[in-house]
């Protein structure tokens, strides 16, 4: 439809892309933990599945929800990297 505008602003797309990138980093960290074996395998797999569901379910048009998710993912990455 000519002249129609998207409800997304450019910075919304950037924020959403940042969430997707951070989720990829978090997934890699959790997969590394799961692949190391031991008692942490199943909890890491469950956490990975939970994060994947949450990223897939976030409403990309809800800026507050996207920002909150990004902050929580970043915090978890810092925890796993040992810098929290």
N, CA, C and O atoms as a MOPAC input file, in Angstrom:
PM7 MOZYME 1SCF
protein

 N      0.84700 1    -1.15800 1     0.00000 1
 C      0.00000 1     0.00000 1     0.00000 1
 C      0.89900 1     1.22800 1     0.00000 1
 O      1.65400 1     1.42800 1     0.95200 1
 N      0.84100 1     2.05200 1    -1.03300 1
 C      1.68000 1     3.24200 1    -1.12700 1
 C      1.40700 1     4.21000 1     0.01700 1
 O      0.26200 1     4.43300 1     0.41000 1
 N      2.46500 1     4.76500 1     0.52600 1
 C      2.32600 1     5.76400 1     1.58100 1
 C      2.16100 1     5.18500 1     2.97000 1
 O      2.19300 1     5.93000 1     3.94900 1
 N      1.98600 1     3.88100 1     3.08600 1
 C      1.83100 1     3.26800 1     4.41000 1
 C      3.18800 1     3.21000 1     5.09700 1
 O      4.22200 1     3.04000 1     4.45000 1
 N      3.16800 1     3.35100 1     6.39700 1
 C      4.41900 1     3.27500 1     7.15600 1
 C      4.36500 1     2.08400 1     8.09900 1
 O      3.29700 1     1.63600 1     8.51700 1
 N      5.51800 1     1.60300 1     8.40800 1
 C      5.62500 1     0.48100 1     9.32500 1
 C      5.52800 1     0.98600 1    10.75700 1
 O      6.00600 1     2.08200 1    11.05300 1
 N      4.91700 1     0.20700 1    11.65900 1
 C      4.89100 1     0.60600 1    13.06200 1
 C      6.27000 1     0.47700 1    13.71600 1
 O      6.47200 1     0.97000 1    14.82600 1
 N      7.21000 1    -0.17500 1    13.04800 1
 C      8.57300 1    -0.28300 1    13.57900 1
 C      9.36000 1     0.95100 1    13.21200 1
 O      9.26000 1     1.44800 1    12.09000 1
 N     10.14300 1     1.44700 1    14.15000 1
 C     11.10600 1     2.50400 1    13.87200 1
 C     12.45500 1     1.82500 1    13.64600 1
 O     12.64600 1     0.67000 1    14.02700 1
 N     13.37600 1     2.53700 1    13.03400 1
 C     14.67500 1     1.94800 1    12.72700 1
 C     15.35600 1     1.44800 1    13.99200 1
 O     15.92400 1     0.35500 1    13.98700 1
 N     15.31600 1     2.21100 1    15.06900 1
 C     15.99200 1     1.77000 1    16.28800 1
 C     15.30200 1     0.55700 1    16.91100 1
 O     15.94400 1    -0.18000 1    17.65900 1
 N     14.01400 1     0.32300 1    16.63000 1
 C     13.35100 1    -0.89300 1    17.09000 1
 C     13.94900 1    -2.11700 1    16.40800 1
 O     14.17000 1    -3.14600 1    17.04700 1
 N     14.20300 1    -2.00400 1    15.13900 1
 C     14.78900 1    -3.10400 1    14.38600 1
 C     16.19000 1    -3.39500 1    14.91000 1
 O     16.56900 1    -4.55600 1    15.06200 1
 N     16.95500 1    -2.35200 1    15.18300 1
 C     18.30800 1    -2.52500 1    15.71000 1
 C     18.25600 1    -3.23800 1    17.05900 1
 O     19.04100 1    -4.15100 1    17.31100 1
 N     17.33900 1    -2.82500 1    17.92000 1
 C     17.20300 1    -3.45900 1    19.23500 1
 C     16.80000 1    -4.91600 1    19.09600 1
 O     17.34700 1    -5.77900 1    19.78300 1
 N     15.85700 1    -5.19800 1    18.22300 1
 C     15.42400 1    -6.58500 1    18.01400 1
 C     16.56900 1    -7.42400 1    17.45100 1
 O     16.76200 1    -8.56500 1    17.87100 1
 N     17.32900 1    -6.87200 1    16.50500 1
 C     18.47900 1    -7.60000 1    15.95500 1
 C     19.52000 1    -7.86500 1    17.03900 1
 O     20.16200 1    -8.91500 1    17.03600 1
 N     19.69200 1    -6.92400 1    17.96400 1
 C     20.63200 1    -7.11600 1    19.06100 1
 C     20.19200 1    -8.27800 1    19.94700 1
 O     21.02300 1    -9.06100 1    20.40800 1
 N     18.88600 1    -8.39000 1    20.18300 1
 C     18.36000 1    -9.51500 1    20.96400 1
 C     18.67100 1   -10.82900 1    20.25500 1
 O     19.11100 1   -11.78900 1    20.88600 1
 N     18.44800 1   -10.87000 1    18.97200 1
 C     18.70300 1   -12.11000 1    18.22000 1
 C     20.18400 1   -12.47600 1    18.26500 1
 O     20.52700 1   -13.64600 1    18.43500 1
 N     21.06200 1   -11.48700 1    18.11400 1
 C     22.50300 1   -11.75300 1    18.17900 1
 C     22.91600 1   -12.22500 1    19.56800 1
 O     23.68900 1   -13.17300 1    19.70600 1
 N     22.39600 1   -11.55600 1    20.59500 1
 C     22.72400 1   -11.95400 1    21.97000 1
 C     22.19800 1   -13.35400 1    22.26400 1
 O     22.85000 1   -14.13300 1    22.95900 1
 N     21.02700 1   -13.67200 1    21.73900 1
 C     20.46200 1   -15.01100 1    21.93700 1
 C     21.33800 1   -16.07400 1    21.27900 1
 O     21.47500 1   -17.17900 1    21.80300 1
 N     21.92200 1   -15.74700 1    20.14900 1
 C     22.83600 1   -16.67500 1    19.48700 1
 C     24.07700 1   -16.90500 1    20.34700 1
 O     24.53600 1   -18.03800 1    20.49100 1
 N     24.61400 1   -15.83300 1    20.91500 1
 C     25.77000 1   -15.94900 1    21.80300 1
 C     25.43000 1   -16.78700 1    23.02200 1
 O     26.19700 1   -17.66700 1    23.41400 1
 N     24.28300 1   -16.51200 1    23.61900 1
 C     23.85000 1   -17.27100 1    24.78600 1
 C     23.66000 1   -18.74800 1    24.42800 1
 O     24.04900 1   -19.62700 1    25.19700 1
 N     23.07800 1   -19.01600 1    23.29200 1
 C     22.88400 1   -20.40300 1    22.84800 1
 C     24.22300 1   -21.11500 1    22.71200 1
 O     24.35800 1   -22.26800 1    23.12100 1
 N     25.20100 1   -20.44300 1    22.14800 1
 C     26.52200 1   -21.04500 1    21.98200 1
 C     27.14600 1   -21.37100 1    23.33500 1
 O     27.73800 1   -22.43600 1    23.51100 1
 N     27.01400 1   -20.46000 1    24.28300 1
 C     27.55600 1   -20.70700 1    25.62200 1
 C     26.87300 1   -21.90200 1    26.28100 1
 O     27.53800 1   -22.75300 1    26.87100 1
 N     25.55100 1   -21.96500 1    26.18200 1
 C     24.82300 1   -23.06900 1    26.79500 1
 C     25.10500 1   -24.39900 1    26.09400 1
 O     25.16900 1   -25.44100 1    26.74700 1
 N     25.27300 1   -24.37000 1    24.78200 1
 C     25.61700 1   -25.60000 1    24.06500 1
 C     27.00600 1   -26.09100 1    24.44600 1
 O     27.24300 1   -27.29600 1    24.53500 1
 N     27.91100 1   -25.16500 1    24.66900 1
 C     29.25300 1   -25.54900 1    25.11800 1
 C     29.17700 1   -26.24500 1    26.46500 1
 O     29.83600 1   -27.26100 1    26.68500 1
 N     28.37500 1   -25.69900 1    27.36100 1
 C     28.18600 1   -26.31200 1    28.67700 1
 C     27.55800 1   -27.70200 1    28.51900 1
 O     28.00500 1   -28.66800 1    29.13900 1
 N     26.53000 1   -27.79100 1    27.69500 1
 C     25.84400 1   -29.07100 1    27.49400 1
 C     26.77000 1   -30.11200 1    26.88200 1
 O     26.68000 1   -31.29400 1    27.21400 1
 N     27.64700 1   -29.68900 1    26.00300 1
 C     28.56300 1   -30.62400 1    25.34100 1
 C     29.72800 1   -31.04900 1    26.22300 1
 O     30.40100 1   -32.03400 1    25.92200 1
 N     29.97400 1   -30.32200 1    27.30800 1
 C     31.06500 1   -30.67900 1    28.21400 1
 C     30.73300 1   -31.90700 1    29.05100 1
 O     31.63100 1   -32.53600 1    29.60900 1
 N     29.46700 1   -32.25100 1    29.14300 1
 C     29.06700 1   -33.44400 1    29.88200 1
 C     28.88500 1   -33.17300 1    31.36000 1
 O     28.98300 1   -32.03700 1    31.82200 1
 N     28.62400 1   -34.22300 1    32.07700 1
 C     28.45400 1   -34.11800 1    33.51700 1
 C     27.03200 1   -33.78900 1    33.91500 1
 O     26.09500 1   -33.90900 1    33.12600 1
 N     26.90000 1   -33.37400 1    35.15700 1
 C     25.57700 1   -33.12000 1    35.73800 1
 C     24.90800 1   -31.87600 1    35.18000 1
 O     23.70700 1   -31.69100 1    35.37300 1
 N     25.65300 1   -31.01900 1    34.49400 1
 C     25.08200 1   -29.75800 1    34.01200 1
 C     24.45100 1   -29.87300 1    32.62700 1
 O     23.86900 1   -28.90900 1    32.12700 1
 N     24.56200 1   -31.03300 1    32.01300 1
 C     24.05400 1   -31.19600 1    30.64900 1
 C     22.56100 1   -30.91600 1    30.55900 1
 O     22.13400 1   -30.07100 1    29.77300 1
 N     21.77700 1   -31.60700 1    31.34500 1
 C     20.31700 1   -31.45200 1    31.24100 1
 C     19.85000 1   -30.05000 1    31.63400 1
 O     19.02300 1   -29.48000 1    30.92300 1
 N     20.34100 1   -29.46900 1    32.73000 1
 C     19.92600 1   -28.08500 1    33.04200 1
 C     20.29000 1   -27.09800 1    31.93600 1
 O     19.52800 1   -26.17100 1    31.66100 1
 N     21.43400 1   -27.28400 1    31.30600 1
 C     21.83800 1   -26.38300 1    30.21700 1
 C     20.90600 1   -26.53900 1    29.02100 1
 O     20.53500 1   -25.55000 1    28.39000 1
 N     20.53000 1   -27.76300 1    28.71100 1
 C     19.60300 1   -27.99900 1    27.59500 1
 C     18.22700 1   -27.40700 1    27.87500 1
 O     17.60300 1   -26.82100 1    26.99000 1
 N     17.76200 1   -27.56400 1    29.10100 1
 C     16.45400 1   -27.01100 1    29.47500 1
 C     16.49300 1   -25.48600 1    29.40200 1
 O     15.57700 1   -24.85300 1    28.87700 1
 N     17.56000 1   -24.91100 1    29.93300 1
 C     17.68000 1   -23.44600 1    29.88800 1
 C     17.73700 1   -22.95500 1    28.44500 1
 O     17.10300 1   -21.95700 1    28.10200 1
 N     18.48700 1   -23.64300 1    27.60800 1
 C     18.57700 1   -23.26700 1    26.20400 1
 C     17.19700 1   -23.28800 1    25.54600 1
 O     16.83300 1   -22.35700 1    24.82700 1
 N     16.44400 1   -24.33900 1    25.79300 1
 C     15.09600 1   -24.43800 1    25.21900 1
 C     14.20200 1   -23.31200 1    25.72900 1
 O     13.42000 1   -22.74600 1    24.96600 1
 N     14.31500 1   -22.98600 1    27.01600 1
 C     13.50500 1   -21.90100 1    27.58600 1
 C     13.83500 1   -20.56400 1    26.92700 1
 O     12.93400 1   -19.80500 1    26.56900 1
 N     15.12400 1   -20.27900 1    26.76800 1
 C     15.52300 1   -19.02000 1    26.13700 1
 C     15.05100 1   -18.96400 1    24.68900 1
 O     14.57800 1   -17.92600 1    24.22700 1
 N     15.17900 1   -20.06800 1    23.98000 1
 C     14.75700 1   -20.08100 1    22.56600 1
 C     13.25900 1   -19.79900 1    22.44200 1
 O     12.82400 1   -19.05400 1    21.56400 1
 N     12.47900 1   -20.41100 1    23.34000 1
 C     11.03400 1   -20.15700 1    23.32400 1
 C     10.74200 1   -18.69000 1    23.62600 1
 O      9.88900 1   -18.06700 1    22.99300 1
 N     11.46300 1   -18.15500 1    24.60000 1
 C     11.21200 1   -16.77100 1    24.99100 1
 C     11.57900 1   -15.79000 1    23.87600 1
 O     10.84900 1   -14.83000 1    23.63100 1
 N     12.69800 1   -16.02500 1    23.20700 1
 C     13.09200 1   -15.15100 1    22.10000 1
 C     12.07500 1   -15.24800 1    20.96500 1
 O     11.70700 1   -14.23700 1    20.36800 1
 N     11.62800 1   -16.45400 1    20.67400 1
 C     10.64300 1   -16.63600 1    19.60500 1
 C      9.29700 1   -16.00500 1    19.94700 1
 O      8.57100 1   -15.56600 1    19.05500 1
 N      8.96400 1   -15.95700 1    21.23300 1
 C      7.65000 1   -15.47500 1    21.64700 1
 C      7.58600 1   -13.96400 1    21.86400 1
 O      6.49400 1   -13.39700 1    21.92000 1
 N      8.73900 1   -13.30600 1    21.98600 1
 C      8.69900 1   -11.87300 1    22.29100 1
 C      8.03200 1   -11.11600 1    21.14000 1
 O      8.26900 1   -11.39900 1    19.96600 1
 N      7.20200 1   -10.15900 1    21.50600 1
 C      6.52700 1    -9.31900 1    20.51700 1
 C      7.51200 1    -8.25600 1    20.04700 1
 O      7.84300 1    -7.33500 1    20.79200 1
 N      7.97200 1    -8.38600 1    18.82400 1
 C      8.94700 1    -7.45700 1    18.27600 1
 C      8.48000 1    -6.02100 1    18.22800 1
 O      9.30000 1    -5.11000 1    18.10700 1
 N      7.17400 1    -5.79600 1    18.31900 1
 C      6.63300 1    -4.44000 1    18.32500 1
 C      6.55700 1    -3.85800 1    19.73300 1
 O      6.29900 1    -2.66600 1    19.89800 1
 N      6.77500 1    -4.68000 1    20.73400 1
 C      6.72700 1    -4.23000 1    22.13100 1
 C      8.14600 1    -3.87100 1    22.56000 1
 O      8.91600 1    -4.72700 1    22.99500 1
 N      8.47300 1    -2.59800 1    22.43000 1
 C      9.84300 1    -2.14200 1    22.68300 1
 C     10.27900 1    -2.46900 1    24.11000 1
 O     11.42100 1    -2.88000 1    24.31900 1
 N      9.40400 1    -2.29700 1    25.08600 1
 C      9.76500 1    -2.57500 1    26.48000 1
 C     10.08400 1    -4.05500 1    26.67200 1
 O     11.03800 1    -4.39600 1    27.37200 1
 N      9.30300 1    -4.92800 1    26.06200 1
 C      9.54100 1    -6.37100 1    26.18600 1
 C     10.85500 1    -6.76700 1    25.51900 1
 O     11.60200 1    -7.58600 1    26.05200 1
 N     11.13200 1    -6.19500 1    24.36800 1
 C     12.37300 1    -6.49800 1    23.65400 1
 C     13.57400 1    -6.00400 1    24.45400 1
 O     14.56900 1    -6.71700 1    24.58100 1
 N     13.48700 1    -4.79700 1    24.99000 1
 C     14.57400 1    -4.23000 1    25.78700 1
 C     14.80300 1    -5.05600 1    27.04800 1
 O     15.94500 1    -5.33300 1    27.41300 1
 N     13.72500 1    -5.44700 1    27.70900 1
 C     13.84400 1    -6.27000 1    28.91100 1
 C     14.51400 1    -7.60700 1    28.59900 1
 O     15.40400 1    -8.04800 1    29.32600 1
 N     14.08700 1    -8.23700 1    27.52800 1
 C     14.67700 1    -9.51700 1    27.13500 1
 C     16.16000 1    -9.34700 1    26.81400 1
 O     16.97900 1   -10.18100 1    27.20300 1
 N     16.50400 1    -8.28900 1    26.11600 1
 C     17.90700 1    -8.03400 1    25.77700 1
 C     18.74800 1    -7.88600 1    27.03400 1
 O     19.85100 1    -8.42700 1    27.11200 1
 N     18.24200 1    -7.16400 1    28.00700 1
 C     18.98200 1    -6.96300 1    29.25500 1
 C     19.15900 1    -8.27600 1    30.01800 1
 O     20.23200 1    -8.54200 1    30.55900 1
 N     18.11100 1    -9.09300 1    30.06000 1
 C     18.20000 1   -10.37200 1    30.76100 1
 C     19.16200 1   -11.33200 1    30.06700 1
 O     19.91500 1   -12.04900 1    30.72600 1
 N     19.13500 1   -11.34300 1    28.74600 1
 C     20.06500 1   -12.19700 1    28.00400 1
 C     21.49900 1   -11.72600 1    28.23800 1
 O     22.38800 1   -12.53900 1    28.49100 1
 N     21.72500 1   -10.41300 1    28.15500 1
 C     23.07000 1    -9.87900 1    28.38900 1
 C     23.56600 1   -10.21900 1    29.78800 1
 O     24.73700 1   -10.55400 1    29.97000 1
 N     22.68400 1   -10.13500 1    30.77100 1
 C     23.05400 1   -10.45900 1    32.15300 1
 C     23.44700 1   -11.93400 1    32.26500 1
 O     24.42800 1   -12.27300 1    32.92700 1
 N     22.67900 1   -12.80100 1    31.61600 1
 C     22.97800 1   -14.24100 1    31.67500 1
 C     24.29300 1   -14.55300 1    30.96500 1
 O     25.05800 1   -15.40200 1    31.42300 1
 N     24.55800 1   -13.87800 1    29.85800 1
 C     25.82600 1   -14.07400 1    29.16600 1
 C     26.98400 1   -13.69300 1    30.07300 1
 O     27.97900 1   -14.41400 1    30.14700 1
 N     26.86100 1   -12.56000 1    30.76600 1
 C     27.91400 1   -12.13900 1    31.68900 1
 C     28.11000 1   -13.16300 1    32.79000 1
 O     29.24400 1   -13.45200 1    33.17100 1
 N     27.00700 1   -13.72400 1    33.31400 1
 C     27.11300 1   -14.74300 1    34.34900 1
 C     27.87600 1   -15.96900 1    33.84000 1
 O     28.75700 1   -16.49000 1    34.52500 1
 N     27.53700 1   -16.41300 1    32.66300 1
 C     28.17600 1   -17.60300 1    32.10700 1
 C     29.63500 1   -17.35800 1    31.75200 1
 O     30.45400 1   -18.27600 1    31.80800 1
 N     29.95900 1   -16.13100 1    31.39100 1
 C     31.34200 1   -15.79700 1    31.06800 1
 C     32.15200 1   -15.47500 1    32.30600 1
 O     33.36300 1   -15.26700 1    32.23100 1
 N     31.46700 1   -15.43300 1    33.47000 1
 C     32.16800 1   -15.20300 1    34.72200 1
 C     32.47500 1   -13.75700 1    35.03600 1
 O     33.33600 1   -13.47300 1    35.86800 1
 N     31.77800 1   -12.82900 1    34.37600 1
 C     32.04800 1   -11.41700 1    34.64200 1
 C     30.87000 1   -10.70100 1    35.27200 1
 O     30.79400 1    -9.47400 1    35.22900 1
 N     29.94900 1   -11.45600 1    35.85900 1
 C     28.77500 1   -10.83400 1    36.47300 1
 C     29.06300 1   -10.47000 1    37.91700 1
 O     28.19400 1    -9.93400 1    38.60400 1

